[in-house]
Amino acid sequence: MTPIIDSLADISDRYDALFVDLWGCVHNGVKAIPSAVEALEAYRTRGGTVVLVTNAPRSRHEVAKQLSRFGVPDAAYDDIATSGDSARVAMFQGAVGRKVFFMGQPHDLPFFEPIRLLDDPVEITRVPLEEAEGIVCCGPFDPHAEPEVNRPQFLFAKQKGLKLLCANPDIVVDRGEQREWCAGALAALYDEMGGESLYFGKPHPPIYDLARRRLATHRAGIDPAAILAIGDGPATDIRGAMGEDIDSLFITGGLAREETKTSQQPDPEALDAYISSEMINPTFAIGMLK
């Protein structure tokens, strides 16, 4: 049975660093969650290090700007690791070719801005699907449309043998009260159809490698046993922590609030049933980060 805690402070003394998910934990896609901000600021005041680990398909600098707009202060974190940064490195190394078909929205276009992490990056050109050597997927064209609307394009892409670079493995997120599809849903459909998707965010190793490098710039030599991952995604945050063999705090009031019957805190029986059905094993659980 996963213990349900009352606050981060109940367990924070056990950990030197936190890998914290953003959407559903620190903000709701519209504004900051005050209790989460307070908890992270208090943790840092006690000497802990906070790395925000997000499946946002953007650079950490773009995410930092978004956090400022949402009201998340700099004092709440030390650094940011994004799936966008991991995926951008792979793209500029030519992982899906030089001519790519872009899937996403206008606000995702900074993904293609020049990168300074590589000495000799590949020149990337956005082209129509018919001319593409690969697909770069930052998300759906319409986040409210069912992923199935992309099936005709994916069938063509699969027949051409195109790889799909998935910059955000999340399946869904909640923007305020509105649920939206993410790039992970499209990549899953492409895989299901027999195509090949490349993933760079949680729960896959590249983003954790990046998070550890970000952490080391602030505090080197932290034992994995002293890192706590915090998130609301069972298939991304919790399964990713399990794969990295680090402890986790499951935020049940995010994506799984209905299944876990979370108001202030999850219903213990509903939580156990959900954990069993998802085949996850979080170390702790709490309704909302506080």
TACOR-V771620 format. One record per helix or strand. SS is the DSSP state (helix for helix, strand for strand). FROM is the first residue (numbers start at 1). LEN is the number of residues. If there is no record, write none. Layout:
# TACOR-V771620
SS|FROM|LEN ; SS|FROM|LEN
This chain:
# TACOR-V771620
strand|3|2 ; helix|8|3 ; helix|12|3 ; strand|17|4 ; strand|23|1 ; strand|27|1 ; strand|32|1 ; helix|34|12 ; strand|49|6 ; helix|60|11 ; helix|74|3 ; strand|79|4 ; helix|83|10 ; strand|99|5 ; helix|106|7 ; strand|125|2 ; helix|129|3 ; strand|134|4 ; helix|147|14 ; strand|163|4 ; strand|172|4 ; strand|178|4 ; helix|183|10 ; strand|196|4 ; helix|205|12 ; helix|224|3 ; strand|227|5 ; helix|234|11 ; strand|247|5 ; helix|268|11 ; strand|284|3
